Amino acid sequence: MQNEPVGAPSSGREGQPSGMLKDLILRWFLETQIVLLLQDGRLPDWFHGFLSREAETLLENEEFGCFLIRLNEKAFGYILSYR
């Protein structure tokens, strides 16, 4: 993955407290990724930040081809959910 902070834990690092890792991921996003996503100062509707996997139910009543992207809470990166 591009732009991962130097010294950041890899996605497989064990023993990393989940709250601390989530804070690192948020900092990575704010420092390196948000400027790539902003459109007229706003995040796109398809981006949902930290959202639990169960939130994919948001797509249940949507048309085929709809999607959302959320931040991965366990590794630096994104998760794509689609219908």
PyMOL CGO cylinders between C-alpha atoms (Angstrom):
from pymol import cmd
from pymol.cgo import CYLINDER

trace = [
    CYLINDER, 0.00, 0.00, 0.00, 1.27, 3.45, -0.79, 0.3, 1, 1, 1, 1, 1, 1,
    CYLINDER, 1.27, 3.45, -0.79, 1.94, 6.19, 1.71, 0.3, 1, 1, 1, 1, 1, 1,
    CYLINDER, 1.94, 6.19, 1.71, 2.04, 3.93, 4.75, 0.3, 1, 1, 1, 1, 1, 1,
    CYLINDER, 2.04, 3.93, 4.75, 3.75, 5.82, 7.57, 0.3, 1, 1, 1, 1, 1, 1,
    CYLINDER, 3.75, 5.82, 7.57, 7.36, 4.91, 8.24, 0.3, 1, 1, 1, 1, 1, 1,
    CYLINDER, 7.36, 4.91, 8.24, 7.54, 2.58, 11.22, 0.3, 1, 1, 1, 1, 1, 1,
    CYLINDER, 7.54, 2.58, 11.22, 3.83, 1.84, 11.10, 0.3, 1, 1, 1, 1, 1, 1,
    CYLINDER, 3.83, 1.84, 11.10, 2.75, -1.66, 12.09, 0.3, 1, 1, 1, 1, 1, 1,
    CYLINDER, 2.75, -1.66, 12.09, 2.08, -4.07, 9.27, 0.3, 1, 1, 1, 1, 1, 1,
    CYLINDER, 2.08, -4.07, 9.27, -1.39, -5.49, 8.86, 0.3, 1, 1, 1, 1, 1, 1,
    CYLINDER, -1.39, -5.49, 8.86, -0.27, -8.72, 10.53, 0.3, 1, 1, 1, 1, 1, 1,
    CYLINDER, -0.27, -8.72, 10.53, 1.37, -7.22, 13.60, 0.3, 1, 1, 1, 1, 1, 1,
    CYLINDER, 1.37, -7.22, 13.60, 0.20, -8.91, 16.76, 0.3, 1, 1, 1, 1, 1, 1,
    CYLINDER, 0.20, -8.91, 16.76, -0.02, -7.41, 20.22, 0.3, 1, 1, 1, 1, 1, 1,
    CYLINDER, -0.02, -7.41, 20.22, -1.00, -3.99, 18.89, 0.3, 1, 1, 1, 1, 1, 1,
    CYLINDER, -1.00, -3.99, 18.89, -3.90, -2.65, 20.98, 0.3, 1, 1, 1, 1, 1, 1,
    CYLINDER, -3.90, -2.65, 20.98, -6.85, -2.12, 18.65, 0.3, 1, 1, 1, 1, 1, 1,
    CYLINDER, -6.85, -2.12, 18.65, -7.54, 1.42, 19.89, 0.3, 1, 1, 1, 1, 1, 1,
    CYLINDER, -7.54, 1.42, 19.89, -3.94, 2.44, 19.34, 0.3, 1, 1, 1, 1, 1, 1,
    CYLINDER, -3.94, 2.44, 19.34, -3.88, 0.91, 15.86, 0.3, 1, 1, 1, 1, 1, 1,
    CYLINDER, -3.88, 0.91, 15.86, -7.14, 2.66, 14.97, 0.3, 1, 1, 1, 1, 1, 1,
    CYLINDER, -7.14, 2.66, 14.97, -5.59, 5.97, 16.08, 0.3, 1, 1, 1, 1, 1, 1,
    CYLINDER, -5.59, 5.97, 16.08, -2.53, 5.30, 13.88, 0.3, 1, 1, 1, 1, 1, 1,
    CYLINDER, -2.53, 5.30, 13.88, -4.76, 4.47, 10.92, 0.3, 1, 1, 1, 1, 1, 1,
    CYLINDER, -4.76, 4.47, 10.92, -6.78, 7.64, 11.42, 0.3, 1, 1, 1, 1, 1, 1,
    CYLINDER, -6.78, 7.64, 11.42, -3.60, 9.71, 11.60, 0.3, 1, 1, 1, 1, 1, 1,
    CYLINDER, -3.60, 9.71, 11.60, -2.30, 8.01, 8.42, 0.3, 1, 1, 1, 1, 1, 1,
    CYLINDER, -2.30, 8.01, 8.42, -5.57, 8.81, 6.67, 0.3, 1, 1, 1, 1, 1, 1,
    CYLINDER, -5.57, 8.81, 6.67, -5.65, 12.46, 7.78, 0.3, 1, 1, 1, 1, 1, 1,
    CYLINDER, -5.65, 12.46, 7.78, -1.98, 13.07, 6.98, 0.3, 1, 1, 1, 1, 1, 1,
    CYLINDER, -1.98, 13.07, 6.98, -1.68, 11.28, 3.65, 0.3, 1, 1, 1, 1, 1, 1,
    CYLINDER, -1.68, 11.28, 3.65, -5.00, 10.25, 2.15, 0.3, 1, 1, 1, 1, 1, 1,
    CYLINDER, -5.00, 10.25, 2.15, -7.73, 12.79, 2.83, 0.3, 1, 1, 1, 1, 1, 1,
    CYLINDER, -7.73, 12.79, 2.83, -6.35, 15.33, 0.36, 0.3, 1, 1, 1, 1, 1, 1,
    CYLINDER, -6.35, 15.33, 0.36, -6.64, 12.67, -2.35, 0.3, 1, 1, 1, 1, 1, 1,
    CYLINDER, -6.64, 12.67, -2.35, -10.35, 12.15, -1.62, 0.3, 1, 1, 1, 1, 1, 1,
    CYLINDER, -10.35, 12.15, -1.62, -11.62, 15.66, -0.95, 0.3, 1, 1, 1, 1, 1, 1,
    CYLINDER, -11.62, 15.66, -0.95, -13.91, 17.06, -3.63, 0.3, 1, 1, 1, 1, 1, 1,
    CYLINDER, -13.91, 17.06, -3.63, -14.69, 20.76, -3.14, 0.3, 1, 1, 1, 1, 1, 1,
    CYLINDER, -14.69, 20.76, -3.14, -13.73, 20.39, 0.52, 0.3, 1, 1, 1, 1, 1, 1,
    CYLINDER, -13.73, 20.39, 0.52, -16.02, 17.41, 1.11, 0.3, 1, 1, 1, 1, 1, 1,
    CYLINDER, -16.02, 17.41, 1.11, -15.56, 13.68, 1.21, 0.3, 1, 1, 1, 1, 1, 1,
    CYLINDER, -15.56, 13.68, 1.21, -17.47, 11.74, -1.46, 0.3, 1, 1, 1, 1, 1, 1,
    CYLINDER, -17.47, 11.74, -1.46, -20.79, 10.13, -0.50, 0.3, 1, 1, 1, 1, 1, 1,
    CYLINDER, -20.79, 10.13, -0.50, -19.37, 6.65, -1.07, 0.3, 1, 1, 1, 1, 1, 1,
    CYLINDER, -19.37, 6.65, -1.07, -16.67, 7.10, 1.58, 0.3, 1, 1, 1, 1, 1, 1,
    CYLINDER, -16.67, 7.10, 1.58, -17.77, 6.14, 5.09, 0.3, 1, 1, 1, 1, 1, 1,
    CYLINDER, -17.77, 6.14, 5.09, -14.61, 6.33, 7.22, 0.3, 1, 1, 1, 1, 1, 1,
    CYLINDER, -14.61, 6.33, 7.22, -14.60, 3.83, 10.07, 0.3, 1, 1, 1, 1, 1, 1,
    CYLINDER, -14.60, 3.83, 10.07, -17.71, 1.73, 9.66, 0.3, 1, 1, 1, 1, 1, 1,
    CYLINDER, -17.71, 1.73, 9.66, -18.29, -1.75, 11.03, 0.3, 1, 1, 1, 1, 1, 1,
    CYLINDER, -18.29, -1.75, 11.03, -18.70, -4.67, 8.67, 0.3, 1, 1, 1, 1, 1, 1,
    CYLINDER, -18.70, -4.67, 8.67, -22.35, -4.94, 9.68, 0.3, 1, 1, 1, 1, 1, 1,
    CYLINDER, -22.35, -4.94, 9.68, -22.86, -1.51, 8.14, 0.3, 1, 1, 1, 1, 1, 1,
    CYLINDER, -22.86, -1.51, 8.14, -22.73, -3.23, 4.76, 0.3, 1, 1, 1, 1, 1, 1,
    CYLINDER, -22.73, -3.23, 4.76, -26.45, -3.68, 5.35, 0.3, 1, 1, 1, 1, 1, 1,
    CYLINDER, -26.45, -3.68, 5.35, -26.65, -0.10, 4.03, 0.3, 1, 1, 1, 1, 1, 1,
    CYLINDER, -26.65, -0.10, 4.03, -26.32, -1.68, 0.60, 0.3, 1, 1, 1, 1, 1, 1,
    CYLINDER, -26.32, -1.68, 0.60, -29.09, -4.28, 0.97, 0.3, 1, 1, 1, 1, 1, 1,
    CYLINDER, -29.09, -4.28, 0.97, -31.84, -2.14, -0.56, 0.3, 1, 1, 1, 1, 1, 1,
    CYLINDER, -31.84, -2.14, -0.56, -29.63, -0.45, -3.14, 0.3, 1, 1, 1, 1, 1, 1,
    CYLINDER, -29.63, -0.45, -3.14, -29.37, -1.24, -6.84, 0.3, 1, 1, 1, 1, 1, 1,
    CYLINDER, -29.37, -1.24, -6.84, -26.73, -3.61, -8.14, 0.3, 1, 1, 1, 1, 1, 1,
    CYLINDER, -26.73, -3.61, -8.14, -23.51, -1.73, -8.80, 0.3, 1, 1, 1, 1, 1, 1,
    CYLINDER, -23.51, -1.73, -8.80, -23.75, 0.43, -5.66, 0.3, 1, 1, 1, 1, 1, 1,
    CYLINDER, -23.75, 0.43, -5.66, -20.73, 0.48, -3.39, 0.3, 1, 1, 1, 1, 1, 1,
    CYLINDER, -20.73, 0.48, -3.39, -19.18, 2.04, -0.32, 0.3, 1, 1, 1, 1, 1, 1,
    CYLINDER, -19.18, 2.04, -0.32, -15.62, 2.35, 0.84, 0.3, 1, 1, 1, 1, 1, 1,
    CYLINDER, -15.62, 2.35, 0.84, -14.60, 2.35, 4.48, 0.3, 1, 1, 1, 1, 1, 1,
    CYLINDER, -14.60, 2.35, 4.48, -11.35, 2.52, 6.40, 0.3, 1, 1, 1, 1, 1, 1,
    CYLINDER, -11.35, 2.52, 6.40, -9.92, -0.80, 7.51, 0.3, 1, 1, 1, 1, 1, 1,
    CYLINDER, -9.92, -0.80, 7.51, -9.66, -0.86, 11.32, 0.3, 1, 1, 1, 1, 1, 1,
    CYLINDER, -9.66, -0.86, 11.32, -7.04, -3.63, 11.41, 0.3, 1, 1, 1, 1, 1, 1,
    CYLINDER, -7.04, -3.63, 11.41, -4.58, -2.51, 8.71, 0.3, 1, 1, 1, 1, 1, 1,
    CYLINDER, -4.58, -2.51, 8.71, -3.63, 0.60, 6.79, 0.3, 1, 1, 1, 1, 1, 1,
    CYLINDER, -3.63, 0.60, 6.79, -5.97, 0.74, 3.82, 0.3, 1, 1, 1, 1, 1, 1,
    CYLINDER, -5.97, 0.74, 3.82, -9.54, 0.55, 2.65, 0.3, 1, 1, 1, 1, 1, 1,
    CYLINDER, -9.54, 0.55, 2.65, -12.33, -1.98, 2.31, 0.3, 1, 1, 1, 1, 1, 1,
    CYLINDER, -12.33, -1.98, 2.31, -14.67, -1.98, -0.67, 0.3, 1, 1, 1, 1, 1, 1,
    CYLINDER, -14.67, -1.98, -0.67, -18.21, -3.28, -0.19, 0.3, 1, 1, 1, 1, 1, 1,
    CYLINDER, -18.21, -3.28, -0.19, -20.49, -3.59, -3.19, 0.3, 1, 1, 1, 1, 1, 1,
    CYLINDER, -20.49, -3.59, -3.19, -23.82, -4.98, -4.31, 0.3, 1, 1, 1, 1, 1, 1,
]
cmd.load_cgo(trace, "trace")
